[in-house]
Amino acid sequence: MLEADRIVIYAASEKEMNGIVEAETDAGLREAYREMLRGSLEHPEDWGWYSIWMIVRKDGKHIGNLGFRGSPAGGMVELGYGIAEEYRGFGYATEAVETLVAWAMEQPGVSRVEAETAEDNAASRRVLEKCGFVPSGAVGKEGPRFVLTQREETEPDDLDGFGGFGSFGGFDV
């Protein structure tokens, strides 16, 4: 379980994921959730990379979901997210994405997180931008792709004997 200011997020159990699959009315999302459940069951050692992550307000209200499209490949994981309509516009998506991305970047083998959003979904694009993502120039099935990369730790540069400015780690865009 990961905790942020107003929410907690956690990888759903098999029972919770089955409930989400059954309750989903959008055929495309239902299939995506089924794929996440299948991946979780096929790769229980990588449950967090395949499962649906629940976004829950601290008052216990489930307000959305997010998750990855499988375990890291070539240092990259792909993120997707959604917030129930009545909770959009309050910063919950930004808080959830920031929290899960921070967790992902701490995991071995992850140096880049990617996401895509529909061209006309300005709110989702703004969430990604606020979290430090930048357009990659590529376009996926849903629309433009965005990327966030982790900066490598480096030794400070020596600028004529005057201690230079090296990398302090963290996120780089």
C-alpha positions as CSV (number, residue, x, y, z in Angstrom):
1,M,0.0,0.0,0.0
2,L,1.3,3.5,-0.9
3,E,0.1,6.5,0.9
4,A,-0.2,10.1,-0.4
5,D,-1.7,13.2,1.1
6,R,-5.4,12.4,0.4
7,I,-5.4,8.9,-1.0
8,V,-3.9,5.5,-0.7
9,I,-3.2,3.2,-3.6
10,Y,-2.7,-0.5,-3.5
11,A,-2.6,-3.5,-5.8
12,A,-6.0,-5.1,-5.9
13,S,-6.6,-8.7,-4.8
14,E,-7.8,-11.3,-7.2
15,K,-11.3,-11.0,-5.7
16,E,-11.3,-7.2,-6.1
17,M,-10.1,-7.4,-9.7
18,N,-12.8,-9.9,-10.5
19,G,-15.4,-7.5,-9.1
20,I,-14.0,-4.6,-11.2
21,V,-14.1,-6.8,-14.4
22,E,-17.7,-7.8,-13.7
23,A,-18.8,-4.2,-12.9
24,E,-17.1,-2.5,-15.9
25,T,-19.7,-1.5,-18.5
26,D,-17.2,-0.3,-21.1
27,A,-16.1,-3.3,-23.3
28,G,-12.6,-2.0,-23.9
29,L,-11.9,-1.3,-20.3
30,R,-13.4,-4.6,-19.3
31,E,-11.0,-6.4,-21.6
32,A,-8.0,-4.4,-20.4
33,Y,-9.0,-5.3,-16.8
34,R,-9.3,-9.0,-17.8
35,E,-5.8,-8.8,-19.2
36,M,-4.5,-7.3,-16.0
37,L,-6.1,-10.0,-14.0
38,R,-4.8,-12.7,-16.3
39,G,-1.3,-11.2,-16.1
40,S,-1.4,-11.1,-12.3
41,L,-2.5,-14.7,-12.1
42,E,0.2,-15.9,-14.6
43,H,2.9,-13.8,-12.9
44,P,2.1,-13.7,-9.2
45,E,5.7,-12.8,-8.4
46,D,5.1,-9.6,-10.4
47,W,1.6,-8.9,-9.1
48,G,2.2,-5.1,-8.8
49,W,3.2,-4.8,-12.5
50,Y,0.1,-6.6,-13.7
51,S,-2.7,-5.8,-11.2
52,I,-5.2,-3.1,-11.0
53,W,-4.1,-0.5,-8.5
54,M,-7.0,0.9,-6.5
55,I,-7.2,4.6,-5.8
56,V,-9.0,5.1,-2.5
57,R,-9.6,8.4,-0.7
58,K,-8.6,8.3,3.0
59,D,-12.3,8.3,3.9
60,G,-12.5,4.8,2.2
61,K,-14.2,5.8,-1.1
62,H,-12.8,4.0,-4.1
63,I,-12.5,6.7,-6.8
64,G,-10.4,5.2,-9.6
65,N,-7.8,2.8,-10.8
66,L,-4.4,2.8,-12.3
67,G,-1.8,0.3,-13.3
68,F,1.0,-0.9,-15.5
69,R,0.9,-2.9,-18.7
70,G,3.1,-5.6,-17.4
71,S,6.6,-5.9,-15.9
72,P,9.5,-3.7,-17.0
73,A,10.9,-4.4,-20.5
74,G,14.0,-2.6,-21.6
75,G,13.8,-0.4,-18.5
76,M,10.3,0.8,-19.4
77,V,6.8,0.4,-17.9
78,E,3.6,1.8,-19.3
79,L,1.1,3.4,-17.0
80,G,-2.7,3.9,-17.4
81,Y,-5.1,5.6,-15.1
82,G,-8.7,6.7,-14.6
83,I,-10.8,8.6,-12.1
84,A,-14.5,8.3,-11.6
85,E,-16.2,11.3,-13.3
86,E,-17.5,12.9,-10.1
87,Y,-13.9,13.0,-8.7
88,R,-12.2,14.5,-11.7
89,G,-10.7,18.0,-11.5
90,F,-9.7,17.7,-7.8
91,G,-6.1,16.5,-8.3
92,Y,-6.6,12.9,-7.4
93,A,-5.2,11.6,-10.7
94,T,-2.1,13.7,-10.3
95,E,-1.6,12.5,-6.8
96,A,-2.1,8.9,-7.7
97,V,0.2,9.0,-10.8
98,E,2.9,10.8,-8.9
99,T,2.8,8.2,-6.1
100,L,2.8,5.2,-8.3
101,V,5.5,6.6,-10.6
102,A,7.7,7.3,-7.6
103,W,7.3,3.7,-6.5
104,A,8.0,2.4,-10.0
105,M,11.2,4.4,-10.3
106,E,12.5,2.9,-7.1
107,Q,12.1,-0.7,-8.5
108,P,15.1,-2.5,-10.0
109,G,15.2,-2.3,-13.8
110,V,12.9,0.7,-14.2
111,S,14.4,3.9,-15.8
112,R,11.4,5.1,-17.8
113,V,7.6,5.3,-17.5
114,E,5.5,5.9,-20.5
115,A,1.8,6.7,-21.0
116,E,-0.5,7.8,-23.8
117,T,-3.7,9.8,-23.8
118,A,-6.4,10.7,-26.4
119,E,-5.5,13.8,-28.4
120,D,-8.6,15.6,-27.1
121,N,-8.2,14.6,-23.4
122,A,-6.6,17.8,-22.2
123,A,-7.2,16.9,-18.5
124,S,-5.2,13.6,-18.8
125,R,-2.5,15.3,-20.7
126,R,-2.3,18.0,-18.0
127,V,-2.0,15.2,-15.3
128,L,1.0,13.8,-17.2
129,E,2.6,17.2,-17.6
130,K,2.2,18.1,-13.9
131,C,3.9,14.8,-13.1
132,G,6.9,15.7,-15.3
133,F,6.1,13.7,-18.4
134,V,6.9,15.2,-21.8
135,P,5.6,14.2,-25.3
136,S,7.8,11.5,-26.8
137,G,6.8,12.3,-30.4
138,A,5.3,8.9,-30.9
139,V,1.6,8.2,-31.2
140,G,0.0,5.0,-29.8
141,K,-3.4,3.4,-30.2
142,E,-5.0,5.9,-27.8
143,G,-3.1,9.0,-28.9
144,P,0.2,10.9,-28.2
145,R,2.7,9.1,-26.0
146,F,4.4,10.8,-23.0
147,V,7.6,9.7,-21.2
148,L,9.3,10.3,-17.9
149,T,12.9,9.1,-17.5
150,Q,15.0,8.7,-14.4
151,R,18.2,10.7,-14.4
152,E,21.4,8.7,-13.9
153,E,23.5,9.5,-10.8
154,T,26.8,11.1,-12.0
155,E,29.9,12.5,-10.6
156,P,30.0,16.3,-10.3
157,D,31.8,18.0,-13.2
158,D,35.0,19.9,-12.4
159,L,34.7,23.3,-14.0
160,D,38.3,24.7,-13.8
161,G,38.7,23.5,-10.3
162,F,35.4,25.1,-9.2
163,G,33.0,22.3,-8.0
164,G,30.5,21.9,-10.8
165,F,26.8,21.1,-10.8
166,G,26.3,17.3,-11.1
167,S,23.1,15.3,-11.1
168,F,21.2,15.0,-7.9
169,G,19.3,12.0,-9.1
170,G,15.5,11.9,-9.3
171,F,13.4,12.6,-12.4
172,D,14.6,14.1,-15.6
173,V,12.4,15.0,-18.5
